[in-house]
Amino acid sequence: MTRYTFGETYEGYMCQLEIKGVYSYFYGEGKSKSGARFLAAKQAYEYLNENDMLISFEDEVGEPDEDRAINQLQELYQKGYIPEPIYNVYENDEAESNEDLWCCDAYLDGMYNQDASSWTASSKKQAKKYAAYDLLVRIFNNEVDYD
């Protein structure tokens, strides 16, 4: 849990950031509340990074796992790390075999279209699983651009 406390200064605002489990406070001063909050958060990030206290996606959900990818994406979303995962499953009108009857596009809400993960498979479930896994791997590797 984090808590921000704001105050006014002669030139603008001051922000104090408290992070549960970290026995330090972080401060920022700026002309706006958001500027002060940004500087406090930057100070906190630098402290956590220097003290090897940053949490990675792997720490939260483990390594990407094809069988658990849909659940791993949902967990990252529920914890506030990523925007909502969106899935669009549809019949593949251009299927040349039974192996690619279904398509699934997976992306994050607010994500640019060119970054969507698209996969085909013989079942809806398998296409969704493939697309979710591909998206998860790309998120872990910072290859996804979203707002």
Contact map, one row per residue, 1 for C-alpha under 8 A:
111000000000000000110000000000000000000000000000000000000000000000000000000000000000000000000000000000000000000000000000000000000000000000000000000
111100000000000011110000000000000000000000000000000000000000000000000000000000000000000000000000000000000000000000000000000000000000000000000000000
111110000000000011100000000000000000000000000000000000000000000000000000000000000000000000000000000000000000000000000000000000000000000000000000000
011111000000001111000000000000000000100000000000000000000000000000000000000000000000000000000000000000000000000000000000000000000000000000000000000
001111100000001110000000000000000000000000000000000000000000000000000000000000000000000000000000000000000000000000000000000000000000000000000000000
000111110000111100000000000000001000000000000000000000000000000000000000000000000000000000000000000000000000000000000000000000000000000000000000000
000011111000111000000000000000000000000000000000000000000000000000000000000000000000000000000000000000000000000000000000000000000000000000000000000
000001111101110000000000000000000000000000000000000000000000000000000000000000000000000000000000000000000000000000000000000000000000000000000000000
000000111111110000000000000000000000000000000000000000000000000000000000000000000000000000000000000000000000000000000000000000000000000000000000000
000000011111100000000000000000000000000000000000000000000000000000000000000000000000000000000000000000000000000000000000000000000000000000000000000
000000001111100000000000000001100000000000000000000000000000000000000000000000000000000000000000000000000000000000000000000000000000000000000000000
000000011111110000000000000011111000000000000000000000000000000000000000000000000000000000000000000000000000000000000000000000000000000000000000000
000001111111111000000000000011111001000000000000000000000000000000000000000000000000000000000000000000000000000000000000000000000000000000000000000
000001111001111100000000001111001001100000000000000000000000000000000000000000000000000000000000000000000000000000000000000000000000000000000000000
000111100000111110000000001110001001100100000000000000000000000000000000000000000000000000000000000000000000000000000000000000000000000000000000000
000111000000011111000000111100000000100100000000000000000000000000000000000000000000000000000000000000000000000000000000000000000000000000000000000
011110000000001111100000111000000000100110010000000000000000000000000000000000000000000000000000000000000000000000000000000000000000000000000000000
011100000000000111110101110000000000000000000000000000000000000000000000000000000000000000000000000000000000000000000000000000000000000000000000000
111000000000000011111111100000000000000000000000000000000000000000000000000000000000000000000000000000000000000000000000000000000000000000000000000
110000000000000001111110000000000000000000000000000000000000000000000000000000000000000000000000000000000000000000000000000000000000000000000000000
000000000000000000111110000000000000000000000000000000000000000000000000000000000000000000000000000000000000000000000000000000000000000000000000000
000000000000000001111111000000000000000000000000000000000000000000000000000000000000000000000000000000000000000000000000000000000000000000000000000
000000000000000000111111100000000000000000000000000000000000000000000000000000000000000000000000000000000000000000000000000000000000000000000000000
000000000000000001100111110000000000000000000000000000000000000000000000000000000000000000000000000000000000000000000000000000000000000000000000000
000000000000000111100011111000000000000000000000000000000000000000000000000000000000000000000000000000000000000000000000000000000000000000000000000
000000000000000111000001111100000000000110110000000000000000000000000000000000000000000000000000000000000000000000000000000000000000000000000000000
000000000000011110000000111110000001001100100000000000000000000000000000000000000000000000000000000000000000000000000000000000000000000000000000000
000000000000011100000000011111000011111110100000000000000000000000000000000000000000000000000000000000000000000000000000000000000000000000000000000
000000000001111000000000001111100011101100000000000000000000000000000000000000000000000000000000000000000000000000000000000000000000000000000000000
000000000011110000000000000111111111001000000000000000000000000000000000000000000000000000000000000000000000000000000000000000000000000000000000000
000000000011100000000000000011111011000000000000000000000000000000000000000000000000000000000000000000000000000000000000000000000000000000000000000
000000000001100000000000000001111111000000000000000000000000000000000000000000000000000000000000000000000000000000000000000000000000000000000000000
000001000001111000000000000001111111100000000000000000000000000000000000000000000000000000000000000000000000000000000000000000000000000000000000000
000000000000000000000000000001011111110000000000000000000000000000000000000000000000000000000000000000000000000000000000000000000000000000000000000
000000000000000000000000000111111111111000000000000000000000000000000000000000000000000000000000000000000000000000000000000000000000000000000000000
000000000000111000000000001111111111111100000000000000000000000000000000000000000000000000000000000000000000000000000000000000000000000000000000000
000100000000011110000000000110001111111110000000000000000000000000000000000000000000000000000000000000000000000000000000000000000000000000000000000
000000000000000000000000000100000111111111000000000000000000000000000000000000000000000000000000000000000000000000000000000000000000000000000000000
000000000000000000000000001111000011111111100000000000000000000000000000000000000000000000000000000000000000000000000000000000000000000000000000000
000000000000001110000000011110000001111111110000000000000000000000000000000000000000000000000000000000000000000000000000000000000000000000000000000
000000000000000010000000010100000000111111111000000000000000000000000000000000000000000000000000000000000000000000000000000000000000000000000000000
000000000000000000000000000000000000011111111100000000000000000000000000000000000000000000000000000000000000000000000000000000000000000000000000000
000000000000000000000000011100000000001111111110000000000000000000000000000000000000000000000000000000000000000000000000000000000000000000000000000
000000000000000010000000010000000000000111111111000000000000000000000000000000000000000000000000000000000000000000000000000000000000000000000000000
000000000000000000000000000000000000000011111111100001000000000000000000000000000000000000000000000000000000000000000000000000000000000000000000000
000000000000000000000000000000000000000001111111110000000000000000000000000000000000000000000000000000000000000000000000000000000000000000000000000
000000000000000000000000000000000000000000111111111000000000000000000000000000000000000000000000000000000000000000000000000000000000000000000000000
000000000000000000000000000000000000000000011111111111000000000000000000000000000000000000000000000000000000000000000000000000000000000000000000000
000000000000000000000000000000000000000000001111111111000000000000000000000000000000000000000000000000000000000000000000000000000000000000000000000
000000000000000000000000000000000000000000000111111110000000000000000000000000000000000000000000000000000000000000000000000000000000000000000000000
000000000000000000000000000000000000000000000011111110000000000000000000000000000000000000000000000000000000000000000000000000000000000000000000000
000000000000000000000000000000000000000000000001111111000000000000000000000000000000000000000000000000000000000000000000000000000000000000000000000
000000000000000000000000000000000000000000000001111111100000000000000000000000000000000000000000000000000000000000000000000000000000000000000000000
000000000000000000000000000000000000000000001001100111110000000000000000000000000000000000000000000000000000000000000000000000000000000000000000000
000000000000000000000000000000000000000000000000000011111011000000000000000000000000000000000000000000000000000000000000000000000000000000000000000
000000000000000000000000000000000000000000000000000001111111000000000000000000000000000000000000000000000000000000000000000000000000000000000000000
000000000000000000000000000000000000000000000000000000111111110000000000000100000000000000000000000000000000000000000000000000000000000000010000000
000000000000000000000000000000000000000000000000000000011111111100000000000000000000000000000000000000000000000000000000000000000000000000000000000
000000000000000000000000000000000000000000000000000000111111110000000000000000000000000000000000000000000000000000000000000000000000000000000000000
000000000000000000000000000000000000000000000000000000111111110000000000000100000000000000000000000000000000000000000000000000000000000000000000000
000000000000000000000000000000000000000000000000000000001111111100000001001100000000000000000000000000000000000000000000000000000000000000000000000
000000000000000000000000000000000000000000000000000000001111111100000000000000000000000000000000000000000000000000000000000000000000000000000000000
000000000000000000000000000000000000000000000000000000000100111110000000000000000000000000000000000000000000000000000000000000000000000000000000000
000000000000000000000000000000000000000000000000000000000100111111011001000000000000000000000000000000000000000000000000000000000000100110000000000
000000000000000000000000000000000000000000000000000000000000001111111000000000000000000000000000000000000000000000000000000000000000100000000000000
000000000000000000000000000000000000000000000000000000000000000111111000000000000000000000000000000000000000000000000000000000001101100000000000000
000000000000000000000000000000000000000000000000000000000000000011111100000000000000000000000000000000000000000000000000000000001000000000000000000
000000000000000000000000000000000000000000000000000000000000000111111111000000000000000000000000000000000000000000000000000000000000000000000000000
000000000000000000000000000000000000000000000000000000000000000111111111100000000000000000000000000000000000000000000000000000001001100100000000000
000000000000000000000000000000000000000000000000000000000000000000111111110000000000000000000000000000000000000000000000000000001001100000000000000
000000000000000000000000000000000000000000000000000000000000000000011111111000000000000000000000000000000000000000000000000000000000000000000000000
000000000000000000000000000000000000000000000000000000000000100100011111111100000000000000000000000000000000000000000000000000000000000100000000000
000000000000000000000000000000000000000000000000000000000000000000001111111110000000100000000000000000000000000000000000000000000001000100000000000
000000000000000000000000000000000000000000000000000000000000000000000111111111000001100000000000000000000000000000000000000000000000000000000000000
000000000000000000000000000000000000000000000000000000000000100000000011111111100000000000000000000000000000000000000000000000000000000000000000000
000000000000000000000000000000000000000000000000000000001001100000000001111111111100000000000000000000000000000000000000000000000000000000000000000
000000000000000000000000000000000000000000000000000000000000000000000000111111111111100000000000000000000000000000000000000000000000000000000000000
000000000000000000000000000000000000000000000000000000000000000000000000011111111000000000000000000000000000000000000000000000000000000000000000000
000000000000000000000000000000000000000000000000000000000000000000000000001111111000000000000000000000000000000000000000000000000000000000000000000
000000000000000000000000000000000000000000000000000000000000000000000000000111111110000000000000000000000000000000000000000000000000000000000000000
000000000000000000000000000000000000000000000000000000000000000000000000000111111110000000000000000000000000000000000000000000000000000000000000000
000000000000000000000000000000000000000000000000000000000000000000000000000110011111000000000000000000000001000000000000000000000000000000000000000
000000000000000000000000000000000000000000000000000000000000000000000000000010011111100000000000000000000001110000000000000000000000000000000000000
000000000000000000000000000000000000000000000000000000000000000000000000010010000111110000000000000000000001100000000000000000000000000000000000000
000000000000000000000000000000000000000000000000000000000000000000000000110010000011111000000000000000000111100000000000000000000000000000000000000
000000000000000000000000000000000000000000000000000000000000000000000000000000000001111100000000000000000111100000000000000000000000000000000000000
000000000000000000000000000000000000000000000000000000000000000000000000000000000000111110000000000000011110000000000000000000010000000000000000000
000000000000000000000000000000000000000000000000000000000000000000000000000000000000011111000000000000011100000000000000000000000000000000000000000
000000000000000000000000000000000000000000000000000000000000000000000000000000000000001111100000000001111000000000000000000100110000000000000000000
000000000000000000000000000000000000000000000000000000000000000000000000000000000000000111110000000001110000000000000000000100000000000000000000000
000000000000000000000000000000000000000000000000000000000000000000000000000000000000000011111000000011100000000000000000000000000000000000000000000
000000000000000000000000000000000000000000000000000000000000000000000000000000000000000001111110000111100000000000000001000000000000000000000000000
000000000000000000000000000000000000000000000000000000000000000000000000000000000000000000111110000010000000000000000000000000000000000000000000000
000000000000000000000000000000000000000000000000000000000000000000000000000000000000000000011111000000000000000000000000000000000000000000000000000
000000000000000000000000000000000000000000000000000000000000000000000000000000000000000000011111110110000000000000000000000000000000000000000000000
000000000000000000000000000000000000000000000000000000000000000000000000000000000000000000000111110100000000000000000000000000000000000000000000000
000000000000000000000000000000000000000000000000000000000000000000000000000000000000000000000011111110000000000000000000000000000000000000000000000
000000000000000000000000000000000000000000000000000000000000000000000000000000000000000000000011111110000000000000000000010000000000000000000000000
000000000000000000000000000000000000000000000000000000000000000000000000000000000000000000000000111110000000000000000001110000000000000000000000000
000000000000000000000000000000000000000000000000000000000000000000000000000000000000000000010011111111100000000000000001110000000000000000000000000
000000000000000000000000000000000000000000000000000000000000000000000000000000000000000000111010111111100000000000000001111000000000000000000000000
000000000000000000000000000000000000000000000000000000000000000000000000000000000000000011110000000111110000000000000001111100100000000000000000000
000000000000000000000000000000000000000000000000000000000000000000000000000000000000000011110000000111111000000000000111100100110000000000000000000
000000000000000000000000000000000000000000000000000000000000000000000000000000000000001111000000000001111100000000001111000100110010000000000000000
000000000000000000000000000000000000000000000000000000000000000000000000000000000000001110000000000000111110000000011110000000010010000000000000000
000000000000000000000000000000000000000000000000000000000000000000000000000000000000111100000000000000011111000000011100000000010011001000000000000
000000000000000000000000000000000000000000000000000000000000000000000000000000000000111000000000000000001111101010111000000000000000001000000000000
000000000000000000000000000000000000000000000000000000000000000000000000000000000111110000000000000000000111111000010000000000000000000000000000010
000000000000000000000000000000000000000000000000000000000000000000000000000000000011110000000000000000000011111000000000000000000000000000000000010
000000000000000000000000000000000000000000000000000000000000000000000000000000000010000000000000000000000001111100000000000000000000000000000000011
000000000000000000000000000000000000000000000000000000000000000000000000000000000000000000000000000000000011111110110000000000000000000000000001111
000000000000000000000000000000000000000000000000000000000000000000000000000000000000000000000000000000000000011111110000000000000000000000000000110
000000000000000000000000000000000000000000000000000000000000000000000000000000000000000000000000000000000010001111110000000000000000000000000000000
000000000000000000000000000000000000000000000000000000000000000000000000000000000000000000000000000000000000000111110000000000000000000000000000000
000000000000000000000000000000000000000000000000000000000000000000000000000000000000000000000000000000000010001111111000000000000000000000000001100
000000000000000000000000000000000000000000000000000000000000000000000000000000000000000000000000000000001111001111111100000000000000001000000000000
000000000000000000000000000000000000000000000000000000000000000000000000000000000000000000000000000000011110000000111110000000000011011000000000000
000000000000000000000000000000000000000000000000000000000000000000000000000000000000000000000000000000111100000000011111000000000010000000000000000
000000000000000000000000000000000000000000000000000000000000000000000000000000000000000000000000000000111000000000001111100000110110000000000000000
000000000000000000000000000000000000000000000000000000000000000000000000000000000000000000010000001111110000000000000111110000100000000000000000000
000000000000000000000000000000000000000000000000000000000000000000000000000000000000000000000000001111100000000000000011111101100000000000000000000
000000000000000000000000000000000000000000000000000000000000000000000000000000000000000000000000011111000000000000000001111101100000000000000000000
000000000000000000000000000000000000000000000000000000000000000000000000000000000000000000000000000011000000000000000000111111100000000000000000000
000000000000000000000000000000000000000000000000000000000000000000000000000000000000000011000000000001110000000000000000111111110000000000000000000
000000000000000000000000000000000000000000000000000000000000000000000000000000000000000000000000000000000000000000000000001111111000000000000000000
000000000000000000000000000000000000000000000000000000000000000000000000000000000000000000000000000000000000000000000000111111111100000000000000000
000000000000000000000000000000000000000000000000000000000000000000000000000000000000000010000000000001110000000000000011111111111110000000000000000
000000000000000000000000000000000000000000000000000000000000000000000000000000000000001010000000000000111100000000000010000111111111000000000000000
000000000000000000000000000000000000000000000000000000000000000001101100000000000000000000000000000000000000000000000000000011111111100000000000000
000000000000000000000000000000000000000000000000000000000000000001000000000000000000000000000000000000000000000000000010000001111111110000000000000
000000000000000000000000000000000000000000000000000000000000000000000000000000000000000000000000000000011100000000001110000000111111111000000000000
000000000000000000000000000000000000000000000000000000000000000001001100100000000000000000000000000000000100000000001000000000011111111100000000000
000000000000000000000000000000000000000000000000000000000000000111001100000000000000000000000000000000000000000000000000000000001111111110000000000
000000000000000000000000000000000000000000000000000000000000000000000000000000000000000000000000000000000000000000001000000000000111111111000000000
000000000000000000000000000000000000000000000000000000000000000000000000000000000000000000000000000000000110000000011000000000000011111111100000000
000000000000000000000000000000000000000000000000000000000000000100001001100000000000000000000000000000000000000000000000000000000001111111110000000
000000000000000000000000000000000000000000000000000000000000000100000000000000000000000000000000000000000000000000000000000000000000111111111000000
000000000000000000000000000000000000000000000000000000000000000000000000000000000000000000000000000000000000000000000000000000000000011111111111000
000000000000000000000000000000000000000000000000000000000000000000000000000000000000000000000000000000000000000000000000000000000000001111111111000
000000000000000000000000000000000000000000000000000000001000000000000000000000000000000000000000000000000000000000000000000000000000000111111110000
000000000000000000000000000000000000000000000000000000000000000000000000000000000000000000000000000000000000000000000000000000000000000011111110000
000000000000000000000000000000000000000000000000000000000000000000000000000000000000000000000000000000000000000000000000000000000000000001111111100
000000000000000000000000000000000000000000000000000000000000000000000000000000000000000000000000000000000000000000000000000000000000000001111111100
000000000000000000000000000000000000000000000000000000000000000000000000000000000000000000000000000000000000001000100000000000000000000001100111110
000000000000000000000000000000000000000000000000000000000000000000000000000000000000000000000000000000000000001100100000000000000000000000000111111
000000000000000000000000000000000000000000000000000000000000000000000000000000000000000000000000000000000001111100000000000000000000000000000001111
000000000000000000000000000000000000000000000000000000000000000000000000000000000000000000000000000000000000011000000000000000000000000000000000111
